[in-house]
């Protein structure tokens, strides 16, 4: 079974500062990793994903994440925070369920990002 | 807009009642997933359907059931509702038409309040 741990339920940064949201995963097989963002009263929007290939993945809104197998981590970063980045962020893992069935997502507990002016 | 639609947006009902949540996946997507988001349990996978067939089950209560119809829309039925069933219920879809494998697109959710 796979699992995800997000370190820090709340992260607060100043506008223009580096954003770092931490995610560690556990999986018995090579995982597929995702970061989703949820704005208040909205659904989840995919920021970026890692399936295979390059371990540094770039997503929307200037976010990127690096898959580090040795550390079982997939931390999310953004060089310069913007007020509009304030939201809840979820790290998720899935595995290949085989054939035409794509795997369920297992989510971390979420990290609420606050951006101060 | 993800292309996944869910109705209703809000639902308020009483304990012991039964409700049906509806989801229409993105055009071309064959898989539908249901997730529950609550303050104490976080985001949890409930059940997955692929082209009308159940594929995987998660932490879904026996009082809950789902199905996917020939037109690929899905319904999640919740019965004998309890206060603890109050949550946000998300539907997501994915499929062979998706540009990236395993990418799931989420609907806006149905907020269920049980009084």
Contacts between the chains, C-beta under 8 A, distances in Angstrom:
chain1	res1	chain2	res2	distance
A	32	B	101	7.3
A	32	B	102	4.7
A	34	B	102	7.8
A	34	B	103	8.0
A	36	B	106	7.6
A	42	B	108	6.4
A	42	B	109	8.0
A	43	B	2	6.6
A	43	B	4	7.8
A	43	B	90	6.3
A	43	B	106	4.3
A	43	B	107	5.7
A	43	B	108	4.6
A	43	B	109	5.4
A	44	B	90	6.9
A	44	B	92	7.9
A	44	B	106	4.3
A	45	B	2	7.4
A	45	B	106	7.4
A	46	B	103	6.4
A	46	B	104	7.7
A	46	B	105	7.5
A	49	B	100	6.0
A	49	B	102	7.2
A	49	B	103	6.2
A	51	B	100	6.7
A	51	B	101	5.6
A	51	B	102	6.4
A	90	B	43	6.5
A	94	B	102	5.3
A	96	B	102	7.7
A	97	B	55	7.3
A	97	B	56	6.8
A	100	B	30	7.3
A	100	B	50	6.3
A	100	B	51	7.7
A	100	B	96	7.1
A	101	B	31	7.2
A	101	B	48	7.4
A	101	B	50	5.4
A	101	B	55	4.7
A	101	B	56	7.2
A	102	B	31	5.6
A	102	B	94	5.0
A	102	B	95	7.9
A	102	B	101	6.9
A	102	B	102	5.1
A	102	B	104	7.5
A	103	B	56	7.9
A	103	B	102	6.2
A	104	B	33	6.4
A	104	B	45	4.4
A	104	B	48	5.9
A	104	B	56	5.5
A	104	B	58	6.2
A	105	B	33	7.4
A	105	B	35	7.6
A	105	B	43	8.0
A	105	B	45	6.4
A	105	B	92	7.7
A	105	B	104	6.2
A	106	B	45	6.9
A	107	B	42	6.4
A	107	B	43	4.0
A	107	B	44	7.7
A	108	B	42	7.9
A	109	B	42	5.0
A	110	B	42	6.6
A	110	B	43	7.5
